[in-house]
Each structure stands twice: as structure tokens, then as C-alpha cells.
Amino acid sequence: MQTSTGKAEFTSDYLNNKLTLRRLGAPLLYAYDAHSFIRRLRGIHGVPTLGATDALIIRPCRAIHTFGVNETIDVAFMNRQGIILKLQTVEPREVLMCWNACVALEMAHGTASRIGLAPGQQLIPDAGKW
């Protein structure tokens, strides 16, 4: 559906309706959910600059790249149960893969260490499953 400005309405829903990611029941991050082809294609370029409690969920996803991204980001790859399989800081113009993953979680640099993320931990979205 188009608005009077010609932009699709789903864009505002996408940017305003974030998933809450929880660890042990406590809210940790509020994430944009890139689950459609177009949203995955745009990736981190399709959302505002990520703040201290923001993230981008890309699903399904086994690999990400930071070509065209000017900042270092933290990336966590998770399986279908939300278990973190791989956690790494990624510089601009790099590629990162995790073949067993089904979800990638991109965060501002330093967010993963600030909230104490580590491989083996489980993150659960509001919906309860990935």
C-alpha cells in the first residue's frame, strides 16, 4: 500500500515494530527483523544507525558482508533455537560465514561485550521461536 508520499506503508511498520530479544527472561536488545527478501537484501543499510540497545536480525542467514558499511559491527550467528554459534567483531569490507546458522544478529560495535554475549547462550525473541 502506498502513502501520499509514494512510500510503502510497510516501511514504517518495519522500523517501528521491533522484536525484543531476551536472555534468561531479561530484555537485552530491540531488533529490526529483516525476514523478507527485500529487507535481507538491504540489510544494515535499510535501518537507522544502530544504537546501544538496537540490533538487526537477518533470517534466514548464514553469511553477511560489510561492503559499503563504514563502521565496525558485532555479529552473532544463531541456530533455530537461538543458541549463539559464532560471535565476532567485523570490520568494513569483510565477509563472515557460519554454515550451521539460520539467523544473523548485527549490532553496533561493542554491544556484544557490553551485554555479555558469548557462544552457547540462548536469545529468545518475543515470538518465542526463530
C-alpha distance (Angstrom), angle and dihedral (degrees) to the residues before:
residue distance angle dihedral
M1 . . .
Q2 3.80 . .
T3 3.79 126.3 .
S4 3.81 125.0 -144.5
T5 3.82 88.3 -91.3
G6 3.81 90.7 56.4
K7 3.82 94.8 -112.9
A8 3.75 120.8 126.2
E9 3.80 114.8 -104.5
F10 3.81 93.5 -135.0
T11 3.81 88.7 72.3
S12 3.79 92.7 68.9
D13 3.82 90.9 45.3
Y14 3.78 89.5 51.3
L15 3.79 93.7 50.6
N16 3.81 96.4 40.4
N17 3.80 101.3 42.2
K18 3.79 109.3 66.2
L19 3.79 129.0 174.9
T20 3.78 117.2 -121.3
L21 3.80 112.4 -131.6
R22 3.78 115.1 -152.1
R23 3.79 135.6 -166.9
L24 3.81 116.4 -162.2
G25 3.81 88.0 -12.5
A26 3.81 95.3 -56.6
P27 3.82 118.4 116.9
L28 3.81 111.3 -116.4
L29 3.79 109.2 163.3
Y30 3.79 140.5 13.0
A31 3.79 108.2 -141.1
Y32 3.77 138.4 -164.2
D33 3.81 107.6 -133.3
A34 3.81 114.1 -134.3
H35 3.80 99.1 -173.7
S36 3.81 100.9 137.0
F37 3.79 124.7 77.7
I38 3.82 93.9 -110.6
R39 3.82 93.9 47.4
R40 3.82 91.7 47.9
L41 3.80 89.7 47.6
R42 3.82 92.0 53.7
G43 3.80 92.2 42.0
I44 3.78 116.5 163.6
H45 3.83 89.6 -7.0
G46 3.83 88.8 67.1
V47 3.80 97.0 60.2
P48 3.80 134.4 60.5
T49 3.81 118.4 -96.0
L50 3.79 107.9 -64.3
G51 3.79 115.1 -111.4
A52 3.80 131.1 -157.7
T53 3.81 94.4 -75.2
D54 3.82 99.0 30.0
A55 3.78 128.9 100.7
L56 3.78 141.3 167.2
I57 3.80 119.9 -128.9
I58 3.79 113.7 -155.7
R59 3.80 114.3 -168.4
P60 2.91 134.9 -148.2
C61 3.79 91.8 20.0
R62 3.81 137.0 144.2
A63 3.81 99.4 164.0
I64 3.79 138.3 32.3
H65 3.79 135.1 -174.0
T66 3.77 132.6 -158.0
F67 3.81 99.1 -151.3
G68 3.79 106.6 141.4
V69 3.81 91.8 17.1
N70 3.80 111.7 116.9
E71 3.80 97.7 -165.8
T72 3.78 136.3 64.2
I73 3.82 112.5 -108.6
D74 3.80 137.5 -169.2
V75 3.81 116.1 -122.6
A76 3.78 129.3 -166.8
F77 3.79 121.7 -171.1
M78 3.81 116.2 -155.0
N79 3.79 137.5 -174.0
R80 3.84 126.1 -129.1
Q81 3.79 91.2 -79.6
G82 3.83 92.4 54.5
I83 3.82 93.6 -109.2
I84 3.80 110.9 151.0
L85 3.81 107.7 -119.4
K86 3.79 99.6 173.2
L87 3.79 132.8 13.4
Q88 3.78 122.0 -174.1
T89 3.78 144.0 153.3
V90 3.79 110.0 -120.8
E91 3.80 125.0 -156.1
P92 3.83 123.0 -148.0
R93 3.81 115.8 -76.5
E94 3.82 96.3 24.8
V95 3.81 135.3 122.5
L96 3.80 123.2 -140.9
M97 3.82 126.4 -172.5
C98 3.78 138.2 -175.6
W99 3.81 112.0 179.0
N100 3.83 95.3 -164.4
A101 3.81 93.2 53.5
C102 3.77 128.5 99.4
V103 3.83 98.1 179.3
A104 3.81 133.0 46.7
L105 3.79 120.2 -161.2
E106 3.81 116.0 -161.4
M107 3.81 119.7 -164.3
A108 3.79 138.1 171.0
H109 3.80 113.8 -83.7
G110 3.80 111.8 -80.9
T111 3.81 95.6 19.1
A112 3.82 95.0 106.6
S113 3.81 93.6 53.6
R114 3.82 93.0 41.0
I115 3.81 92.6 56.7
G116 3.80 93.2 36.8
L117 3.80 101.1 -115.3
A118 3.81 116.5 174.8
P119 3.81 137.7 167.0
G120 3.79 111.3 -83.4
Q121 3.81 95.2 35.7
Q122 3.79 119.2 117.8
L123 3.80 125.1 -131.2
I124 3.78 118.0 -165.2
P125 3.82 123.6 -162.1
D126 3.81 124.2 -142.8
A127 3.79 90.0 -100.0
G128 3.82 89.4 59.7
K129 3.79 97.6 -125.9
W130 3.75 140.5 46.8
